[in-house]
Amino acid sequence: TNIGSILASVNPYKPIPGLYSVDAIDLYRQHRLGELPPHIFATANECYCCLWKRHDSQCVLISGESGAGKTESTKLLLKFLSAMSQTSLGAPASEKTTHVEEAILES
């Protein structure tokens, strides 16, 4: 659920098909925060828009207990931001992964 610009999420401890797909990225990048159901991609899109359109510095705090999904949430956030940066450069959807994203995710 969203609490203003805060996203409170629960680790389902199982994969949910399509929840973090390229289609989900494309859907959430076209809408503002609050227009669609709460999602980490909505939060990431708000950060991206504030960063590039308003030139406001951004910070994302991901918090939770051990096993809550902080690392996975970080990976998803970076996946979305990488896809957005590639889209803004005019790269096709099939090439939305960058070497920078791969290096960060591997670390």
QUIMOJO-V632900 format. One line per field, one symbol per residue. ss: DSSP state (H for helix, E for strand, - for the rest). burial: 1 if it has 9 or more other ideal C-beta (glycine too) atoms within 8 Angstrom, else 0. Layout:
# QUIMOJO-V632900
ss: ???
burial: ???
This chain:
# QUIMOJO-V632900
ss: -EE--EE--------------HHHHHHHH----------HHHHHHHHHHHHH-----------------HHHHHHHHHHHHHHHHHHH----HHH---HHHHHHHH-
burial: 01000010001000000000000111111010100000111111111111100000000000000000110011111111111111100000000101001100100
